[in-house]
């Protein structure tokens, strides 16, 4: 009698590769707190730039209507934030 052929072990190797594939493709989900923090950061960035633009518009109107001078605006900014100087 001829000896029996051994079955190849390709199937078990294929399964390991499939498991490895599924692990690498699985998306990493951020925690809800991180997601919420990222959303808040984005909103604050948008709001701060919009607020700065509106403040500049108000300052322009104050000078344009001669309610105050440009030097007074500069001094008021320095009073609020001493690090800011020209």
PENORQUI-V930519 format. One record per backbone hydrogen bond with DSSP energy under -1.0 kcal/mol. NH is the residue of the N-H (numbers start at 1). CO is the residue of the C=O. If there is no record, write none. Layout:
nh->[NH	NH]
co->[CO	CO]
This chain:
nh->[13	14	15	16	17	18	19	20	21	22	23	24	25	35	36	37	38	39	40	41	42	43	44	45	46	47	48	49	50	51	52	53	54	55	56	57	58	59	60	61	62	63	64	65	66	67	68	73	74	75	76	77	78	79	80	81	84]
co->[9	10	11	12	13	14	15	16	17	18	19	20	21	31	32	33	34	35	36	37	38	39	40	41	42	43	44	45	46	47	48	49	50	51	52	53	54	55	56	57	58	59	60	61	63	62	62	69	70	71	72	73	74	75	76	77	81]
